[in-house]
Amino acid sequence: TGDVDKATNRGVLYGNVITRLGEDLVIHTEDFTYSSEDNTVDTDGPVTILGEQMKVTGDGFEVSLSGAKAVIKNDPVMEVTSDKNDVFLFSDKGAGANRDITENIFVRASGELVFEHKKKLATFYDNVRISRGKSTVFADKLTIPFDSKLEGMEQVIASGNVLASDGKKNAKGETLTWDSEKEIAILEDDPIAEFFDDKISITASKIMFSKVHGRMDVPVAGQLTTVVNLKSKKQDEE
C-alpha cells in the first residue's frame, strides 16, 4: 500500500517493500518514503540488502536514485559468503586444507555504511570490526571495493588505529591492505607498524605478508626482536 502527498510531492510505501539498486542488489524494508525533489527514498526503520554472496542489515536507510548511492545510518552489519581465505592477515591452516568448510566474513561498525553502486565500493565508518573465524581486525574505517558482480572482495583497506589478532599473532598500524589477486597483506604506519607474537616482534614502517610464499617481508629498515625461553634452553643443556 502507499500514499502520495501532492503538496510536498512525497510518496510513502508500506508493508514489506522490495526495491532494487541496479541489477545486483535487492533492498527489503518495512516502508519507504520517496521525495521527488531530492530524487531519494528513505526509511528510519530496519533494512536488509541482499547481493549474490553478501547480506547487509542496519537501521535507517537512504538511497540517492540519481547517484546510485545508498547509506545505512546506524549499526550496519555485512556478512560475506566466501570459500577463499585470502582477505585476512592470519590464515587458519586447518580450515584452508578443508575446502568444504566455509567461514563467512562479518563486518560491523557503529557509524554509517556508504555504498556506491557505480563504483562498487562500500565504506564503513567508526569502530569498525571485521572478523572471520578466530581472526579479527579493528579500525576506524574500512573500505571494500567489490568485483563487477558483487561476488567477492578484490581488496580490503582498513585504516586508522588498526589492530589485528587471531589470539596468538598480533599486528598494529595505521593501514592494513589485503590484495586478494596477489594474496598479499600490507601493514603500514609512520613511523612504525608492528607485528608480534610470543616468539618475535617486528617493527618497521611497512611489513608485507605473503600467503603464496608463507612468509613476512620487510622492504624497508626495521627491527627484529626475538624472545628466548631461558628455562627451555637450560633443560636442553642438561
Secondary structure, 3 states (H helix, E strand, C coil): CEEEECCCCEEEEEEEEEEEECCCEEEEEEEEEEECCCCEEEEEEEEEEECCCEEEEEEEEEEECCCCEEEEEEEEEEEECCCCCCCCCCCCHHHHHCCCCCCCEEEECCCCEEEECCCCEEEEEEEEEEEECCEEEEEEEEEEEECCCCCCECEEEEEEEEEEECCCCEEEEEEEEEECCCCEEEEEEEEEEEEECCCEEEEEEEEEEECCCCEEECCCCEEEEECCCHHHHHHHHC
